[in-house]
Amino acid sequence: MIKHYSFGTIVISSNRYSSDVILFGDIVRDNWWRNTGHELCVADIQPAIEEFNPAVVVVGTGKFGLMKILKETESFLKDHQIRLIAQKTKIACKFYNELLATEKVLGLFHLTC
């Protein structure tokens, strides 16, 4: 569960992270980098989709929402019948926490811009 988010920092359980993260249940992958910094492409998420097989993907697009989700990425998720929720990171964290109890949810969180 996400305990706190502020620009550049996220607290998950009792651990603080200062790099972008992928989150699935108790599994945290920090230092998540995308092929192009502020774009989310299929190659950025495909390994996590294949590993975790989520029903929902929650994307935190940054404090100001500057990370863009490419149309091909949206199509990829739709083709795999995975629901996408994309919001600024603070709001996305709330969605992730709410869905955690009832859905198989994968969180992808950009912590800065």
Secondary structure, DSSP 8 states (H G I E B T S, - for coil): -EEEEETTEEEETTEEE-S-EEEETTEEE-S---SBTTEE-HHHHHHHHHHH--SEEEEEE-TT---EE-HHHHHHHHHTT-EEEEE-HHHHHHHHHHHHTTS-EEEEEE---
